Amino acid sequence: MKLSTNFDSDEFGCKCCGQVHPDGMDPKLISLLENIRAQACEILGADAPVTIISGYRCLRHNKAVKGARSSQHLLGTAADIVISGLTPKAVAQIAQKILGRSGGIGVYSGFTHVDVRRNRARW
């Protein structure tokens, strides 16, 4: 199902079972990802698709990947993403400009975690 101009619900399915969050992915997350994509396109001067590495996680998969017990992935409010041509740190900088004092941003060696929690979390 189409969630926005550039994202479909199947991109967010759990990697072990294909499930998506029962209530769907949070619209604020989809908006964040669209904004990150738009900023990345401006920086790169070209199309900059956002690849979802991990979206929703079922409890079993979250445990298997050693995700936090209260992981935002369990709630449909998080995504681990990659944008070709940008480092995870550069993607995090874009997310920071958009999220400001809220949301979660985590920089890993091969991807960037973003989420739309109310409070600010950075790692």
Buried (B, 14 or more C-beta within 10 A) or exposed (E): EEBEEBBEBEBBBBBEEEEBBEEBBBEBBBEBBBBBBBBBBEBBEEEBEBEBBBBBBBEEBBEEEEBEEEBBBBBBBBBBBBBEEBBBEBBBBBBBEBBEEBBBBBBEEEBBBBBBBEEEEEE
